[in-house]
Amino acid sequence: MADEVARKFEIELPPEVIEGRFADFANVWHTPDVFVMDFVSLARPPQEGHDEDGTPVMHVPARVVSRVRIPPQQVFELAKALTQQLEFWEQETGKRPQRPLNPDGLG
């Protein structure tokens, strides 16, 4: 069995990406080969309205501000990293995260 050489990632952050993007929520979906995370920002406040058949609905205008695709193998690592960082955040701030905004705009 060959010895594994340690990896040292040299990750570049281009200047136009440093600021990041704000997102109100994320939508996650998958295909057999990839997991996709669409980070979404609300375009304006939700508005009451009606569907084509007259059913009352809450219209939530929003736009995808970033789409990230990752292989299924990386989803487990991402979930662990998010959990770990959330625990650190809770310890540092003494807060618990608020209930996330429901993408349908109903709270």
N, C-alpha and C positions, 0 to 999 in steps of 0.2 A: 504494500500500500504506500503510495507516494505521500511525502509530507506536504501538507497544504501551506502555501505561503499566505501570510496575513494580507488582507486587502486594506489599502489606505485610499479611501475615496477622496478625490480632489474635486469638490463640487463648486461650480462657478454659478454665481448669482448675477445675471445681467442687470445693468442699471435700471432698465425699464420694468423689471420685476420686483425690485427691492421694496417698493411701496406696498405691494400686495393689492388684493381686491377684497372689498367688503361683501359678504353674502349674508342674507337673512336666514337662509336654510339651504340644505343640500338634499338632492334627490339621488338615490343610489339604485342602480339597476345592473343587470349582468347579461352576458351571453355565455355560451359554453367556454369561450376563450378569454374573456376580459370582464373586469368589473369597471363600471363607469360611475363617476361622481360628478353630477352637475351641481355647481354652486350657483345659487339663485339669489338675486336681489329684487326686492319689491320695486316696481316702477312708480307706483302711487298708492294711496290708501285703498283698501278693499271697498267695493261699492255694491250695494244691494241691487239686484236686478232679477230678471226672469229668463228661464231657458226658452228654447224654441217652442216648447209645448206649454209655456206659461208657468212652469214650476219655479217657485222662488229659489234663487241661487245667490251666492256671494261671489262676485267677480273679483279676482285677485290678479291684477296685471303685474307680471314679473318677467325678468330677463335672465338668461344664463350668463353669468359673468366669467365663468371658467369651467372647462370640462377637463377632468383628469381621468385617464384610463390606466389601470394597473392590472397585471396578471393575477390570476386567482391565488397563486402562491404568496403574493405580497399582502393580501387582505388580512391574513392572520397577524403579520408583523405590524401592519397599520393599526389594527384593533388593539394590540398590546401597547403600542406607543401612545395611542389616544387615551387609553385607560390609565397608563402611568402618568401622563402629563396632566390629566384631569385630577388624579389623586394629589399630585404635587400642587396644583392650583388650589385645591380645597384646603390643603395644609397651610399654604402661604397666606390665603385670604380669609380662611375661616368661614367661607361661604359654600353653599350648595348651589349648583346650577339651577336657574329658573326653568320651569317647564318650557320646552321649545315651542316656537310658533308653529301652529298647525298650518301647512301649506294651503289648506282650503280657506284660510282667513277667518276661521271661526274660533280661534283661540287655541 
